[in-house]
Amino acid sequence: MVDKDVLTTPEDDKKAYLAAQKRRNIAIGLGLLAFVVLVFLVSIIRMTQGVQAAHGG
């Protein structure tokens, strides 16, 4: 059912679309950042373990 009192304009639709797109972009960016940090930390841990094993630690 459509409410006849509420009319949306193309400008309102575009603003809503851009706001949703911005939220999605932020979420994707944060997810990518978390992945990069995770890969970095795992790499550092594995390299540290390799150095310790090579030096008999």
C-alpha positions in Angstrom: 0.0 0.0 0.0 1.4 3.4 -0.9 1.0 6.4 1.4 -0.2 9.3 -0.8 1.1 11.9 1.7 4.7 10.9 1.3 6.1 11.6 -2.1 9.8 11.0 -2.9 11.6 12.9 -5.5 14.4 11.7 -7.7 16.7 13.9 -5.6 15.6 12.3 -2.4 16.1 8.8 -3.9 19.6 9.8 -5.0 20.5 11.1 -1.6 19.2 7.9 0.0 21.1 5.8 -2.5 24.4 7.7 -1.9 24.0 7.5 1.8 23.5 3.7 1.6 26.4 3.4 -0.8 28.6 5.4 1.6 27.7 3.0 4.5 28.5 0.0 2.4 31.8 1.5 1.3 32.8 2.1 4.9 31.8 -1.4 5.9 33.8 -2.9 3.0 36.8 -0.7 3.9 36.7 -1.7 7.5 36.5 -5.4 6.6 39.4 -5.0 4.2 41.5 -3.2 6.9 40.7 -6.0 9.4 41.8 -8.6 6.9 45.1 -6.8 6.1 45.8 -6.4 9.9 45.1 -10.1 10.4 47.4 -11.2 7.6 50.1 -8.9 8.9 49.9 -10.2 12.4 49.9 -13.8 11.3 52.9 -13.1 9.0 54.8 -11.5 11.9 54.0 -14.4 14.2 55.1 -17.0 11.7 58.3 -15.1 10.9 59.1 -14.8 14.6 58.6 -18.5 15.1 60.9 -19.2 12.1 63.6 -17.0 13.5 63.4 -18.6 16.9 63.6 -22.1 15.4 66.6 -21.2 13.3 68.5 -19.9 16.3 67.5 -22.8 18.5 65.2 -20.8 20.7 
